[in-house]
Amino acid sequence: MSTTWASPFRSLIAWHRAVPNSQLAITGNAGHMAQFEHPDIWSQRVAAFLDAA
């Protein structure tokens, strides 16, 4: 694991643990714009999040 990837990932995990009822979804092979890079996966995850609310 490279340092440039590990540090933001650790921060992400920390935020996920700190926010009550948060949901964490990681999409592989996606950058900062997963909604455009993997729209099917992204929309499924958003729909699941909204259904759970």
N, C-alpha and C positions, 0 to 999 in steps of 0.2 A: 504494500500500500504506500503510495507516494505521500509525502508531506502535504503537498498542495491539495490533495483530495481528502486526506484524513482529517485535517483541521476543520474544514467546513462541515464534514460529515459528523464529527463529534459535536459540533455546535448544534447541528440539526437534531441529533439525538437528545441533547440536553434540553432544547426547547420543547421537543415532543414530550419528554418526561415531565417538564414543568407546567405544561398547559393542560388543565383538566379536560378530559373527554376528547383530547386531540386524536387525530388519525394521521398516520404516516404512511404514505404510499411512495415508493421509489420506483421509477421507471428506468430501466436499463437503456443504455445507448441514447440518452436524451440529455440535452444541455439545459439552458435556462428557459427554453420555449417548448416544453413537452407537449403543450396543447396543439402546436403546429407540427412537431416532429412525429408524434404518435397520437393523432386525434382520436382514434377509436379507443385506445387504452385510457387516455385522459378523460374522455367523456363518460366512459363506464365508471371510472373512479369518482368523478364528480357526482354522477347520478346516485351512486351508492352512498356517498356522503350526505347528499340531500335527502335521500330516502330514510336515512338513519336519524335525521333531525326531528 
